């Protein structure tokens, strides 16, 4: 029924048009490339081309895999981080690292994904490793970094353009990719992509014709066609039955359903789609919950989350609203002269953020302020908590260091690591987690047969392969096997990543013992 109504509406609209539709012309000519004429201005002659001054480089030598945002002097990695690791193995290694609750593990992983580096020796022009890096950033919800990587590499091929369009679609900034598609139609032959771009350009007739023709030619599934026509005219097709969310939600389906206010899946949204909730039009609690999940995944900086807390007016108590209230109360206490109020605000907020798995974000947000706050008779009562926050955030202990004699042993151990104290002379710990960390920093070689092979890879320049192996071992945090923690930290130190290894160890010790 809707197809007849839709076709009639299209014909009526086309008959009423007084001027040609430019976007329809573009659609019909999308596979044609016009000749590039060069006209010499009158009175000028074109000098003959001197071919002896032209050098040629085979196209297969150019690879997008070298694209990166972070130079070696920022990451501390060698430029040739892949050594002789083949591209296929490098891609496999990237997929070994799972999302981690340890912020420094994720920070190192993102540095690998964003690093400027020499491509693998067998890298081709298509950039298989680059595409895998973009996919990993997308998977953890780091859309801004993924899009930046695409911009650096250039979205001039269909495989990388598809990723750019999907990222831009979720982030609600499709103008640039749609303009690129109009300029170079061969970037995508996906019907939904073309329809969305035509609609965003205001050419609804061309978009509707595209859907109708595509379905009649069997180029698009009926469910997808129904969703697209509802997107093009929500009022006319409001009574269409909702086919529901597919098992594997893709960016286009998600965005179309969002634009129509159709129900979301019953299960938690994948991390990338939470970026759609970060805009200021989203209800405050929804925005906070999305930001909290993305911060736990180290996809966005904690500052974005705390901006959401500060901009919210709590509609109830507890949960996300409660954390927003604690932040606002702490901000007020910090500028007051009421020491007892400040002590209560810090202690209460630390408990709430620790229970929510967000103590690291809380530490990063307030560590600089607390580090410069002089202890007094009130704040001295919570000196232990403040030192813990400073250690987690890797900030100088300064005036708080001398108040740490009564700290629990595990906090004292973290302070020793932060000060780069040699731990060889300290007795091993009875608990499995601190003992594994002690072994790594006391230079005990893990009892694994593959350790000599991994150390040989370090020597031969396969830096990224060993680093990714270490991060995979550490990704589970406190739930990882103690031997895996020992091995992961040991390998990081052998790679020369001493500071990163110490930050990971401190976070393992203190984030789980708040």
SEPA-827540 format. One line per 2 residues: number of its first residue (from 1); for each residue x, y, z of C-alpha. Coordinates in Angstrom, 3 decimals, padded with zeros to 6 digits. Example, Ala and Ser with C-alpha at 12.3 -4.5 7.8 and 13.67 -1.06 7.14 Angstrom:
<kenus>
1> 012.300 -004.500 007.800  013.670 -001.060 007.140
</kenus>
This chain:
<kenus>
1> 000.000 000.000 000.000  002.717 002.479 001.010
3> 004.608 001.839 -002.205  001.700 003.030 -004.359
5> 001.179 006.118 -002.240  004.886 006.818 -002.244
7> 005.171 006.502 -006.040  002.163 008.782 -006.549
9> 003.639 011.377 -004.222  006.884 011.240 -006.128
11> 005.227 011.714 -009.500  003.151 014.653 -008.223
13> 006.197 016.286 -006.747  008.228 015.808 -009.914
15> 005.426 017.231 -012.094  005.215 020.321 -009.930
17> 008.941 021.001 -010.161  009.806 023.993 -012.364
19> 013.592 023.485 -012.499  015.850 020.458 -012.952
21> 016.832 018.652 -009.774  020.605 018.910 -009.462
23> 020.938 016.014 -007.044  018.915 013.736 -009.327
25> 021.245 014.684 -012.148  024.151 013.803 -009.887
27> 022.514 010.476 -009.024  021.937 009.495 -012.633
29> 025.442 010.496 -013.646  027.118 009.108 -010.529
31> 029.195 006.535 -012.352  030.465 008.907 -015.000
33> 033.695 010.875 -014.675  033.640 014.055 -016.792
35> 036.792 014.822 -018.789  039.160 017.334 -017.262
37> 039.731 019.989 -019.940  042.649 022.428 -019.613
39> 042.252 025.634 -021.642  045.332 027.728 -022.287
41> 044.710 031.489 -021.758  045.015 033.598 -024.931
43> 048.532 034.777 -025.749  050.244 032.028 -023.783
45> 051.951 028.905 -024.949  052.447 025.768 -022.926
47> 056.151 024.791 -022.667  057.031 021.246 -023.662
49> 057.132 018.757 -020.808  060.649 017.717 -019.752
51> 060.153 014.082 -018.783  063.758 013.687 -017.668
53> 062.953 015.680 -014.512  060.128 013.369 -013.450
55> 060.762 010.489 -011.066  058.330 007.625 -010.682
57> 057.419 005.699 -007.541  055.357 002.499 -007.829
59> 051.938 002.981 -006.260  052.259 -000.241 -004.311
61> 055.031 001.381 -002.237  052.615 003.939 -000.800
63> 050.692 002.748 002.258  048.122 004.448 004.454
65> 049.389 002.370 007.369  051.949 005.087 008.139
67> 049.216 007.594 009.037  049.097 008.546 012.688
69> 048.243 011.335 015.081  051.010 010.899 017.674
71> 054.679 011.285 016.644  057.426 009.141 018.239
73> 058.587 011.966 020.505  055.109 011.962 022.087
75> 054.548 008.199 022.380  058.131 007.271 023.209
77> 057.823 004.432 020.700  060.393 003.812 017.958
79> 059.211 004.844 014.502  059.610 001.315 013.125
81> 057.354 -000.204 015.783  056.268 -003.150 013.616
83> 059.763 -004.331 012.663  059.387 -007.330 010.355
85> 055.933 -008.252 011.702  053.679 -009.041 008.698
87> 050.533 -006.954 008.297  048.221 -009.914 008.894
89> 049.957 -010.756 012.187  049.864 -007.090 013.235
91> 046.099 -007.002 012.662  045.674 -010.201 014.682
93> 047.725 -008.723 017.526  045.490 -005.643 017.653
95> 042.473 -007.859 018.235  044.115 -009.581 021.219
97> 043.703 -006.513 023.442  040.321 -006.453 025.137
99> 038.714 -003.382 026.742  040.378 -002.905 030.130
101> 039.275 -001.293 033.412  042.882 -000.132 033.903
103> 043.109 003.388 032.399  046.830 003.255 031.643
105> 046.430 -000.026 029.728  043.865 001.656 027.494
107> 046.012 004.790 027.190  048.925 002.695 025.886
109> 046.635 000.790 023.529  045.266 004.031 022.075
111> 048.829 005.261 021.595  049.540 002.191 019.455
113> 046.374 002.845 017.436  047.238 006.517 016.914
115> 051.015 006.300 016.536  052.845 007.663 013.521
117> 055.078 004.824 012.389  056.684 003.106 009.474
119> 054.184 000.666 007.963  054.822 -003.096 008.069
121> 057.290 -004.233 005.402  054.571 -006.015 003.410
123> 051.998 -003.205 003.737  050.025 -002.455 000.593
125> 048.360 000.771 -000.563  044.963 -000.254 000.849
127> 046.200 000.094 004.441  044.814 -003.044 006.092
129> 046.487 -002.148 009.386  045.108 001.395 009.279
131> 041.575 000.050 008.788  042.035 -002.299 011.737
133> 043.231 000.605 013.906  040.192 002.679 012.923
135> 037.888 -000.259 013.676  039.413 -000.713 017.124
137> 038.981 002.977 017.959  035.383 002.809 016.776
139> 034.731 -000.311 018.869  035.780 001.352 022.127
141> 033.783 004.497 021.297  036.742 006.801 020.554
143> 035.049 008.352 017.523  036.938 011.650 017.495
145> 040.308 009.892 017.343  039.052 007.481 014.688
147> 037.779 010.317 012.496  041.035 012.245 012.933
149> 042.979 009.193 011.762  040.744 008.980 008.696
151> 041.313 012.658 007.910  045.082 012.170 008.128
153> 044.998 009.150 005.810  042.464 010.587 003.360
155> 039.035 009.070 002.697  039.575 008.521 -001.016
157> 038.691 004.815 -001.195  035.350 003.097 -000.502
159> 036.592 001.038 002.455  037.845 004.016 004.422
161> 034.978 006.272 003.262  032.424 003.816 004.695
163> 034.080 004.081 008.088  034.187 007.869 007.858
165> 030.500 008.073 006.961  029.442 005.744 009.775
167> 031.495 007.636 012.364  030.148 010.974 011.151
169> 026.600 009.617 011.142  026.741 008.516 014.779
171> 028.405 011.815 015.704  025.724 013.754 013.770
173> 028.157 015.573 011.479  027.564 014.152 008.021
175> 028.058 017.305 005.936  031.705 016.640 005.081
177> 031.382 012.986 003.989  028.202 013.729 002.035
179> 029.945 016.558 000.206  032.841 014.208 -000.544
181> 030.405 011.623 -001.916  028.729 014.178 -004.138
183> 032.127 015.213 -005.507  033.242 011.600 -005.969
185> 030.212 009.291 -006.297  032.350 006.167 -006.682
187> 033.218 006.365 -002.967  030.071 004.418 -002.125
189> 027.412 002.399 -003.902  025.497 001.785 -000.671
191> 021.861 002.764 -001.173  021.238 003.900 002.397
193> 024.339 006.092 002.380  023.231 007.797 -000.845
195> 019.678 008.258 000.419  020.798 009.829 003.682
197> 023.159 012.213 001.903  020.483 013.229 -000.607
199> 018.012 013.857 002.216  020.542 015.846 004.249
201> 021.124 017.991 001.151  017.384 018.679 000.975
203> 016.758 016.622 -002.171  014.007 014.428 -000.799
205> 012.626 013.560 -004.250  015.915 012.077 -005.402
207> 016.233 010.202 -002.121  012.736 008.733 -002.467
209> 013.288 007.705 -006.087  016.538 006.026 -005.111
211> 014.797 003.916 -002.448  011.960 002.957 -004.800
213> 014.243 001.968 -007.662  016.641 000.095 -005.398
215> 013.878 -002.001 -003.898  012.312 -002.762 -007.269
217> 015.711 -003.929 -008.528  016.308 -006.064 -005.445
219> 019.273 -003.963 -004.342  017.926 -003.411 -000.829
221> 015.998 -005.517 001.664  012.325 -004.760 002.287
223> 012.974 -003.970 005.991  015.715 -001.511 005.055
225> 013.494 000.119 002.443  010.690 000.492 004.997
227> 013.056 002.188 007.436  014.382 004.559 004.773
229> 010.952 005.657 003.532  009.819 006.215 007.112
231> 012.935 008.346 007.597  012.084 010.348 004.463
233> 008.444 010.939 005.446  007.774 010.036 009.093
235> 004.197 011.324 009.101  003.021 009.464 005.979
237> 004.427 006.143 007.172  003.988 006.481 010.933
239> 001.653 003.438 010.911  004.247 001.134 009.374
241> 004.993 -001.809 011.639  008.358 -001.528 013.346
243> 010.578 -004.416 012.291  012.567 -003.994 015.508
245> 016.293 -003.764 016.082  018.468 -006.217 014.155
247> 020.654 -008.620 016.114  023.778 -006.818 014.910
249> 023.020 -003.105 015.095  024.859 -001.086 012.441
251> 025.449 002.699 012.497  022.992 003.460 009.700
253> 020.127 001.468 011.205  020.832 002.906 014.654
255> 020.843 006.497 013.389  017.683 006.105 011.298
257> 015.828 004.556 014.224  017.052 007.320 016.525
259> 015.795 009.989 014.128  012.355 008.350 014.231
261> 012.368 007.905 018.032  011.951 004.144 017.632
263> 012.808 001.941 020.647  016.413 001.115 021.376
265> 017.572 -002.457 022.018  016.786 -003.905 025.438
267> 020.472 -004.669 025.944  023.041 -001.901 026.632
269> 024.064 000.015 023.522  027.492 -000.744 022.053
271> 030.003 001.918 023.087  030.209 003.778 019.733
273> 026.514 004.637 019.742  026.709 006.238 023.180
275> 028.410 009.203 021.518  024.986 010.140 020.157
277> 023.891 010.866 023.739  026.665 013.372 024.476
279> 025.042 016.349 022.749  023.323 019.017 024.803
281> 019.874 018.158 023.422  019.961 014.814 025.225
283> 018.283 014.684 028.671  020.866 015.271 031.405
285> 020.696 011.861 033.066  020.952 010.048 029.732
287> 023.958 012.189 028.833  025.648 011.445 032.174
289> 025.072 007.690 031.921  026.513 007.623 028.401
291> 029.541 009.671 029.453  030.141 007.386 032.442
293> 030.245 004.286 030.251  032.565 005.967 027.747
295> 034.899 007.160 030.510  035.046 003.649 031.990
297> 036.141 002.484 028.546  038.721 005.310 028.315
299> 036.990 006.469 025.134  036.554 010.105 026.205
301> 038.444 012.284 028.735  036.972 012.532 032.263
303> 036.516 016.285 031.828  033.543 015.686 029.521
305> 031.849 013.590 032.177  032.382 016.148 034.923
307> 031.061 018.899 032.677  027.868 016.830 032.383
309> 027.713 016.421 036.167  028.110 020.150 036.729
311> 025.472 021.072 034.166  022.795 018.785 035.607
313> 019.984 019.516 038.007  019.271 016.315 039.868
315> 015.712 015.093 039.458  016.127 012.359 042.069
317> 018.779 010.915 044.362  021.207 008.043 044.003
319> 022.972 006.601 040.967  024.064 009.039 038.278
321> 022.057 011.854 039.887  023.768 011.189 043.204
323> 027.235 011.432 041.654  026.261 014.715 040.008
325> 025.184 016.046 043.410  028.441 014.901 045.037
327> 030.486 016.700 042.377  028.531 019.919 042.776
329> 028.807 019.715 046.565  032.569 019.098 046.384
331> 033.042 022.029 044.002  031.209 024.271 046.456
333> 033.154 022.903 049.440  036.481 023.554 047.734
335> 035.821 027.287 047.517  034.299 027.521 050.970
337> 036.221 028.018 054.187  034.445 025.139 055.872
339> 037.056 022.421 056.422  034.605 019.918 057.894
341> 032.314 020.300 054.882  035.248 019.700 052.523
343> 036.352 016.564 054.366  032.836 015.153 054.249
345> 032.428 016.010 050.554  035.692 014.320 049.523
347> 035.110 011.200 051.620  031.517 010.765 050.437
349> 032.344 011.338 046.763  035.273 008.895 046.827
351> 033.038 006.105 048.100  030.379 006.802 045.473
353> 032.826 006.988 042.557  034.717 003.912 043.709
355> 031.507 001.879 043.848  030.655 003.078 040.318
357> 034.063 002.078 038.903  034.909 005.730 038.273
359> 037.487 006.456 040.973  040.183 006.981 038.328
361> 038.061 009.664 036.649  037.460 011.335 040.008
363> 041.199 011.263 040.737  042.149 012.754 037.355
365> 039.575 015.538 037.773  040.551 016.683 041.281
367> 044.189 015.615 041.733  045.757 018.920 040.673
369> 043.544 020.895 043.023  044.145 018.559 045.942
371> 047.919 018.403 045.366  048.212 022.161 045.916
373> 045.822 022.293 048.855  047.791 022.613 052.135
375> 046.872 020.036 054.793  045.176 021.335 057.929
377> 043.602 019.822 060.998  040.499 018.917 058.990
379> 041.950 017.624 055.717  044.624 015.785 057.686
381> 041.861 013.373 058.663  041.559 012.218 055.045
383> 045.242 012.489 054.089  045.279 008.783 053.258
385> 042.422 009.161 050.764  044.031 012.221 049.173
387> 047.367 010.439 048.761  045.551 007.561 047.091
389> 043.953 009.940 044.595  047.288 011.617 043.843
391> 048.964 008.256 043.263  046.192 007.051 040.949
393> 046.402 010.244 038.891  050.240 010.188 038.880
395> 050.544 013.602 040.533  053.360 014.749 042.880
397> 052.674 013.992 046.532  054.307 017.326 047.535
399> 053.108 018.422 050.964  051.021 015.276 051.500
401> 053.959 012.855 051.319  055.092 013.276 054.936
403> 051.678 012.272 056.241  051.830 008.766 054.805
405> 053.428 006.822 057.661  050.093 005.343 058.713
407> 049.080 004.236 055.220  048.144 000.592 054.625
409> 050.973 -001.524 053.240  049.465 -001.636 049.785
411> 049.381 002.183 049.563  052.960 002.374 050.822
413> 053.965 -000.063 048.077  052.225 002.131 045.471
415> 054.108 005.162 046.839  057.406 003.263 046.495
417> 056.607 002.507 042.874  055.666 006.134 042.215
419> 058.974 007.333 043.647  060.851 004.770 041.508
421> 062.236 003.147 044.640  064.105 -000.099 044.037
423> 061.825 -002.814 045.441  064.329 -005.671 045.298
425> 065.097 -005.410 048.987  061.468 -005.592 050.077
427> 059.943 -008.863 051.152  057.471 -010.487 048.732
429> 053.811 -009.862 049.486  051.471 -012.628 050.567
431> 048.530 -011.441 048.426  048.687 -012.575 044.790
433> 048.222 -009.162 043.139  050.927 -007.164 044.945
435> 053.238 -010.169 044.851  052.956 -010.384 041.045
437> 053.749 -006.662 040.798  056.684 -007.056 043.207
439> 058.160 -009.866 041.101  057.958 -007.756 037.931
441> 059.705 -004.741 039.495  062.267 -006.895 041.269
443> 063.332 -008.120 037.779  062.272 -011.742 038.304
445> 061.967 -013.344 034.864  058.530 -014.969 034.420
447> 058.709 -018.790 034.267  057.292 -019.028 030.749
449> 058.893 -020.858 027.829  058.040 -018.106 025.354
451> 059.788 -015.335 027.316  063.156 -015.770 025.523
453> 061.339 -015.604 022.161  059.527 -012.406 023.185
455> 062.760 -010.832 024.407  064.345 -011.729 021.070
457> 061.455 -009.954 019.332  062.190 -006.863 021.433
459> 065.817 -006.983 020.307  064.872 -007.495 016.657
461> 062.604 -004.421 016.620  059.140 -006.038 016.770
463> 058.184 -003.470 019.401  054.419 -003.265 018.801
465> 053.961 -007.031 018.727  055.497 -007.428 022.194
467> 053.690 -004.357 023.535  050.316 -005.673 022.390
469> 051.098 -009.029 023.971  051.854 -007.269 027.268
471> 048.644 -005.217 027.108  046.593 -008.330 026.367
473> 048.038 -009.958 029.496  047.220 -006.909 031.635
475> 043.803 -006.063 030.186  041.741 -008.004 032.747
477> 043.141 -005.939 035.613  042.747 -007.499 039.048
479> 040.866 -010.437 037.494  043.888 -011.428 035.413
481> 046.002 -014.409 036.408  048.839 -013.168 038.668
483> 051.377 -014.785 036.356  049.902 -012.824 033.457
485> 050.284 -009.579 035.415  053.890 -010.472 036.242
487> 054.651 -011.238 032.597  052.849 -008.165 031.221
489> 054.613 -005.704 033.531  057.953 -007.464 032.967
491> 057.599 -007.080 029.177  056.644 -003.406 029.438
493> 059.825 -002.743 031.415  061.921 -004.625 028.864
495> 060.414 -002.415 026.164  061.634 000.639 028.054
497> 058.131 001.689 029.127  059.067 001.969 032.784
499> 056.799 004.893 033.675  053.784 003.302 032.012
501> 054.459 000.009 033.806  054.586 001.815 037.163
503> 051.337 003.687 036.462  049.603 000.436 035.549
505> 050.897 -001.240 038.714  049.718 001.642 040.903
507> 046.272 001.632 039.317  046.028 -002.145 039.786
509> 046.844 -001.719 043.467  044.693 001.283 044.308
511> 041.676 001.286 042.044  040.590 -002.007 043.542
513> 041.220 -000.993 047.142  039.468 002.349 047.557
</kenus>
